[in-house]
Amino acid sequence: MIIKKIKLRNFQSHNDTEILLSEGLTVILGPTDNGKSAIIRALKWVLYNEPRGSDFITAGCKTCRVSLEMGDGTIITRERDGSRNRYVLQKGDCEQVFEGFGSNVPAEIINAHGIPKIQIDTDKSTIVNLAEQLEPPFLLSESGGNRAKALGR
């Protein structure tokens, strides 16, 4: 699945940011301390429910929201405030709301974005579609055995 657009509202340093993406590899470049890593964290928050908590809400704000528009027009929105932590899934005229999902991501959300973590072993999974600053390329931080398991899947 392809992400066409990312919208960040009150997520860390992003008060109201919209980013249009093209197919293929996307690299985010810019000066230090301008919110590049926050964009990756926002993506991980929507896709994988990481980070947890509410420390990523912009200082002085009570709520934050990150939306992803997928290549097929599906919109996945993640919202957080003091009392609400939810996903909203919009496909055409149909809207589903998910609350009370704990540390998991609802299966419907994973199916909608189609970018799951790669299960390496029964208790180990990894993200191969996103990398943060100074993170080694594709699986290089994993042991040889874990790389072989991931590639075998």
Stockholm file with secondary structure:
# STOCKHOLM 1.0

chainA/1-153         MIIKKIKLRNFQSHNDTEILLSEGLTVILGPTDNGKSAIIRALKWVLYNEPRGSDFITAGCKTCRVSLEMGDGTIITRERDGSRNRYVLQKGDCEQVFEGFGSNVPAEIINAHGIPKIQIDTDKSTIVNLAEQLEPPFLLSESGGNRAKALGR
#=GR chainA/1-153 SS CCEEEEEEEEETTEEEEEEECCSSCCCCCCSTTSSHHHHHHHHHHHHHCCSCSSTTBCTTCSEEEEEEEETTSCEEEEEEESSCEEEEEEETTEEEEEECCTTSCCHHHHHHHCCCCEEEETTEEECCSCCCTTCCSTTTTSCHHHHHHHHHC
#=GC SS_cons         CCEEEEEEEEETTEEEEEEECCSSCCCCCCSTTSSHHHHHHHHHHHHHCCSCSSTTBCTTCSEEEEEEEETTSCEEEEEEESSCEEEEEEETTEEEEEECCTTSCCHHHHHHHCCCCEEEETTEEECCSCCCTTCCSTTTTSCHHHHHHHHHC
//
